[in-house]
Amino acid sequence: MKMPKQRRTYCSKCKKHTIHTISLYKKGKVRKAAIGERRHAEDRKGYGGKKFPELKRTAKTTKKQTLKLKCKDCGRQMMKPGIRLRKLEIAQ
């Protein structure tokens, strides 16, 4: 699916509709020293089996793409839960 590079939508900081630039959200680098990662490692340690059940088969063939919107006026960024689709292309 093709999506425009800019969209006119509501900005909560400006309190009005402004032009926002659209980009795809990407997950950041995993830090092993983060508290959540340390807790997860503690639960997996030892003889007690797995923390989460091991997934035998995948049910979904697509992922929900999250959009990152940035206001042109004030620079505020917000996430918008995207649509479930195979490929999202930001058109020029």
Secondary structure, 3 states (H helix, E strand, C coil): CEECCEEEEEECCCCEEEEEEEEECCCCCCCCCCHHHHHHHHHHCCCCCCCCCCCCCCCCCCEECCEEEEECCCCCEEEECCCEECCCEECC
